[in-house]
């Protein structure tokens, strides 16, 4: 461990900075880089200007199954699988690139980025153990489901939205946007 | 539109497409592979094209880029002004990510 190369360490620091900018929690940094906790803490404060939030990571696999999170998470995972299948990106680098492309989609369509980087990272770790993707029998898109569920005739939440779907405060950000310049 | 105008427009669009594709691939290959919907092998060939080759290819009388939504469902989603905000766009993006890439035979 002592004779780690400087270049290698430089790459790890760059990776950590990328992850911090995207909103990663400290636990993600500790797992994905070989840097010590002290160095990561220092780095975090330097990049963000504040201490990282403490406490446990969001660990619920059920979050990915409720309607809106499922759409966002499924899109992220589909991009991730696309990159794994068609490029040389692997592991955390594939995760970061997919997350960036997901954020692009969200911004391009003025949606809210409800999938955080830490959640996206958790999702990748859950794939294959707790969660999996299953093709919808109507549209053919791949969506996240529980591994234990019976998914024989699976229909996704977009082909069959629940009655309350999309009726939350989704219009709110637009309203505040239009109100702001007038004020 | 007369014939030579049309051929001129096609050439211009082909040229823009090829040059923009090359630019995207050089900037960030993996992101370009996703955005263009092409295989990595095809991406490599595109970047290796010289300016002369690009110019020659662009001068065809057919367009070199193809519609990616050759699926009624995706087309419908992309053009819908649906009741559920921007969700049709996300649905279309999910379907596009699951489509096979354009690759060399």
Interface residues (C-beta under 8 A of the other chain):
Chain A: X71 X72 X74 X75 X78 X79 X81 X82 X83 X86 X87 X88 X89 X97 X100 X101 X105 X108 X109 X110 X111 X135 X139 X140 X141 X142 X143 X158 X161 X165 X166 X170 X171
Chain B: X29 X30 X31 X33 X34 X39 X40 X73 X83 X84 X85 X86 X87 X89 X90 X91 X93 X94 X95 X97 X98 X101
